[in-house]
């Protein structure tokens, strides 16, 4: 009995020591339109263009998440990628050592070429998540669907499935943001900029790798900022 009690006390003390030596960090993504948080299936009125926008689907991959102190890598995520989905909280939580100090965060927007050639994977990268094309085209890095009154068609529908990993069709981008050494990191995504920096009327249906997908992916990567 005494042995059992000693084991219990040792385990409790070890857990307490680990807890005191670690801190929980949370990264949350906020998709915004004119400063308003995008909520799926909720119409947004864009006053500047008198446009009505309704987003029905919004997903993207965050990969190779890492923290830096200036240019020195101090922490790297073990997960290959996290799928952010506006149907849920767009949030990543993890634990790091308490003594880790950082002032920069880096992550990939999408899935890199090395991971793509590994084929379909599990977890957030399971094809059942709806973000995998084929072994030839690989993963969809970003998916956004909805309607806009700016589109001159009967359905007024737009669909952006941005992917492609080979040579000139590579849509993977690295995002580098300066942050405070905080447990809470909020990142805004300016979709007004994304939809304004190209002609949504001309390009309202992008569903395969190619130059347009590459161009849109670069624009999208420039829309991330600390909130």
N, C-alpha and C positions, 0 to 999 in steps of 0.2 A: 504493500500500500504506500509506504514511504517513498519507494522508487517511483511509483506513478505520480505522486505529488511533486517530486523533484523534476520529473520530465515535464509536467504541466507548467511549473514555475519557470523552467528554463525556456520553454517554447514561448511563454507569455513575454518574458524579458527580451527574447530575441526579436519577436514581432514588434515590440515597443521601440527597440533600438532601430530597427529598419524604418519604422514609421517616422521617427524623429530625424532620420537621415535622408528623407525623401520629401518631395512636394509634388502635388498634382497640378498638371498644366492642362489648360483647355483652349483649343483653337476653334472659333466659330466663324462661319462664313455667312455674310448677309448680302443676298442679291437685292440690289436696289434699282429703282427707276425714279429719277428726279428726287432722290432722298427718301422715297417711300419704299418700304420693304415689299418685295414681290411675294404675293401669296398666290398659290396655284388656283386657277379658276376664278380669280377676283379681278374684275376689270379695272384698269388704270387709265385715267384720262391725262394725256400729255398735252398740257395747255399750249406750249410753244408751237406745236404742229397741229393742234386740234385733232390729235390721233387717239384712238381708243385701242388699248393693247390688253390682251388676255393670254397669260402664259399657262399652259395646261400641263407641261412637263419640263423639268429642269434637273439634269444630272451631269456630274463631271467627276473625273478622277484626280485625286491628289496623291502624288507618289514621291518617294525618296525624301521624305520630310526630314529636315536637319536644322540644328541650331549652331550658330557661329558666335564667337566672341571676336569681333573685328573680322579677320580673315582665317581664324583658327577654328576648325571643326571641334565642337565640344559635346555634341550629342547627335545620334542618328537613329531614326525609327527603324524597328525591326520588320515592320509590315511593308510589303512591296507597294501596296496602294490602298487608299481608302476611297470608297464611292460615296460622294456627297449627293444627296437626293432631297429636293425641296419638299417631298412628301413627308420627310422626317426632319428632325433637328440636324442642321448641317454643321456637325460638331465632331471634333476629334479630341479624345481625352487620353492622357498617358501620364506616367510617373517618371520623374527624373531625380537624380541625386540633388540634395539640397544645396550642395556647394557649387553646382554648375551655374555659371554666369554667362549670359548671352545678350547680344544686342542686334542680332540679325537672324532672320528665318529664311530658309530656302526650301523650295519644293517644286516638283514637276507638275505641270498642268497636263495630265494625260499619262499614257503608258509609253515608256521608251522602247526603242527598237530591239534591244537585247531581251527585254521581257516579252515583247510581242512574238519573237521567233521561238519562244518557249512553248507556244500554244496556249490553249485555254486553261486557266488555272482555277483554284477554289476560292471560297470565301467571297469577298467583295468582287473578285474577278471571275466568279462563276458565270458562264454564259447565260444561265437562267436569270441573271440580273438585267438582261436585255441590252448589254453594252459590248457585245462581241459580234463581229460580222462573220468572217471566215478565217481560216489559217492564212489565206493570201492577203486579206485586207487588215486582219488583226482587230484590235479593240477600237471602240468608239471612245474618244477622249472626252467629248462633250456632246450633250444632247439637249436641245431646247426646241419646244414645239408650242404653238399657240395660234392666235389670230391677231391681225392688225388691220384697222380700217384704211391704213396707207397702201395696202396691197390691192391692186385693181384686178381682182378676180372674184368670182361668185363666192367661193369659200373664204376668201381673205386669209387663208391659212399659210403659215410659215413653218418650215421644218429645217433645223440645222443639226445634222449628225456629223460632227467633225472628227475625222480620224485619218489614219494613214501614217506609216512609219518608215517607208523606204525612200532613200535618196531625196529627190526633189519633192516628194509627196509627204515628207515628214512634218507632222502637225504637233509634235511634242515641243513644249516650251518650258524653260526654267524661270521661276519667279523668285525674285530676291527683294525682301522687304526689311527695312530697319524697324526694330521693335524695342520696347522697354523690357527690362528683366522682370517680367510680370507673369503671374500664374494664369492670367486671363488675356488672351490675344483675340481681338475682333478684327476680321478682315472684310472690307466692303468690296462688292463687285458692281461696277457702274455699268449697268446694261443700257442706260440711255446713251452712253458713249459708244458701246458696242453696236447698237442698232443705228446710230447716227453716222458712224465713220465709214459706212458703205451704203450702197443703194439697196435698201430692203425691197424696193419694188422690183428691181432687176434680179436680185439674188435672194429669193424667198424659199428656195428649195435646194438645199445642199445636202446630198445623201451619200456621197462617195468620195474617196480620196481624189485630190487634184489641186490645181493652183488656187482655186477659190477657197477651198477648205484651209489651205496653208495660210492664205492672206487673212481669213477670218480668225484663225487661231492666234495669229500674231496680234491682231487687234484685241482679241479677248484677253490675252496675257497682259496687255497694257492697262486693263480695267481694274486690276486688283490693287488695293491700297489699305493701309491700316485705318481702321475706323475710330 
